[in-house]
Amino acid sequence: MYFMFAGLNPVRFIAVMVFSALICAAVGFKVHIFAVPALFAAGFLLPVVLAVISNRADNDAMMSDIESMYDIIKIQAKAGVFIQDSLMDCYMMCANRRLKSALLELCNRTSTRNTVKEAVDEFNSKFMNVHIDILCIILNQAQTSGRTVQILSDMSEQIRQVRHAHAMKEKGKLERKIEILELLIFIGVLAIGIYSMGTEIMNMLSM
């Protein structure tokens, strides 16, 4: 998970986990001595949980750029363009900061090394994303496989379907939030009406 944050290596990430555990343990000690072990364990795992949540959010945000990358590499593979040039075009169109930064490093390394594979593997290690995993496999096999374009087409279509399903899911969540808000407004108006009626009745009875 450490690769998600600039300047954070495995040792520093473990240090963050330990620090988080000690903070939570200190809070537990103030609450009750028996709460210390549980809060220490929870604090130790907290950075991992936050990293997983952050990674999921990043993956959703990168989906559009990844789809475009598949399309660019597919089109340029048909035209016989070198992978290095395709990757540079992917970098130019990319909007997501995390993905764009990793692509820039990938482009720089592919231009200074004898093979693409090592640079692609390093790029892949910066993410936990199945679509990037598959893309990197395709990039590594692009020199030898005759099915590269077809695989890219299939994956591009799959990503479109995933994005559509995600959009429908988000639309459903938004509609449910609107329904809940409308219900709360209705309950609020109803409560005001009942209160007003009750006040009027009490005034009439007191006269």
N, C-alpha and C positions, 0 to 999 in steps of 0.2 A: 504493500500500500504506500510505502514511503515515496515512490516515484511520482505520486500525484502532487507533491509539494516541492517547490524549488528549494534546493540546498539541504533537503532532508534525506539522509542515507539510512541504511538499516540500523546502525548503532544509535543514531540520533532518534529514530522512530521508537526504538525500544526504550531509550531514555525518557521520551515523552510519555510512553505507557507507564513506566515506573513512577514518574513525577505525578501523573494523574492518579495513580493508585495511592500514593502517599497523601495527596490532598484529600481524596475521598476517605481514606482511613482516618485522617485527622478530624474530619467532620464527624465520622462515625464515633470516634473516641469522645467527642463532646456530647453526642447524643446518648450513647450507651456503649460500654466496653465490648459487649457481645456483638455489636453491629460492625465492629472493626473488620473482621475477616471478610464478611459479605461485601462491604463497601470497598475494601481493598481490591477484591477480585473484580467488582463491577468497574472500579476506576481503571484497573489495568486493561480491561477490554474496551473501555469507552472510546479511545482513539481509533481502534479497529472498526467499531460500529459506525463511528462518524465518517471514517474513510470509505466504508462500503456504501453508506448513504450518499456521500459526495460523488463517488464513482458512478453510481446509478444515475444521478442527476447529470453528470458530465456525459455519460453515454447517450442519454436522451437528447442532450443539447448538440451532440456531435453527429446525430443520425443524418441530418440533411447534408452535411459536408461529406460524410462517408459515402452516401449515395452518389453525390457528384463525383467523388474520386473514382468510384467504380465506372461511372459513365465516361469520364475523361480517359481513363486507362484503356477501357474497352474500345472507344472510338480511335484512339491513337495506336492501339495494337493492330487494328485493322489496316491502318495507314502505314504500318511498319516503323513507327516512331520508337526510339530507344526508351527504355524504362526510365532512365535518369531524367530525360526531358519531360516525360509524362508526370513524374513526381514533382518537378519544378512547377508545372502548370497546376497540379493539385495544390501546391503550396500557395500559388498566387490567388486561387479562387477561395481558399479556405478562410472561414470567418471565425471559427472557434479558436480561442487563444491557445489553449492547451494543445490541441491537435496541430495548429499552425506552427507552434514552437518545435514540436517533435518532428514535423515534416521538414522544417528548415534544417534541423540537425541531420536528418536522414539524407537530404539533398547534398549537404556539405560532405558527408562521409562517403556517399556513393561516388562522389567526384574525386576522392583522394585514395580510394582503396581498389584493389585488383578485382574484387568480387562484390556483388550486391548483397549476397546472403548475410554476411556478418552485420552489415549496417541495417538490413531489414530486421534481423533478429533483435538487434538492440532497440530499434523502433518499436517492435512488437512488445518488448518487455516493459515498455512504459505505460501499457494499457491493460485493462481487464475487460475486453470487449470482443465478443465472438466474431463480429463482422470484421474487425481489424485483424483478428487471428487468421481468418480465412483469406483476407486480402493479402496478408504477408505470405501465406502459403502459395498463393497464386503468383505473387511477385518472384518468389524463389524458384518457381517452376516455369516461369514465363519463357526462359531460354530454351527449354526442352519440350514443353507440352504444346501440342497442336490444338488443344481444346481450351486454351486460355480465354479466348474471346467468348466462347459459349458459356464457360463458367462465370465469367464476369457478368454476362447478360442475365444468367439465372440468379446470381446473387443480387444484382441491381433490382430485379423484379421482386425478390424476396424482401429487400429492405423497404421498397415502396409499400409492400403489403404490411410490414411491421409498423411503418410510420402511419399508415392509414388506420390500423387497429389502435395505435396509441392515440391518434387524434380523436377517434370515436370514443375511446375510454375517457380522455380529458373532457370531451364534450358532454359525456354522461355525468361526469363529476360536477361540471359547471351547472348542468341542468338540475342536478340534485341539490346543489347549494342554493340555486335560485328558488327552488321549491321550498326548501327549509326556511329561507329568508321570507318568502311570501307567507308561509305558515306562521312564522314568528310575528310578522306584521299583523296578520289576521287575529292572532291571539291577543296581541297588544291592543288592537282596536276594540276587540270584544271585551277585554278586561276594563278598558276605559268606559265603554258603554254600560257594562254591568255596575261599575263603580258609580257612574253618574245616575243610573236608575236607582241604585241603593240609596244614594244621597238624597235624591228627590223623595223617595218613599219615607225616609227617616224624617225629612223636613215636614212632610205632610202629616206624619203621625205625631210630631212634636207640637203642631199648631193646635 
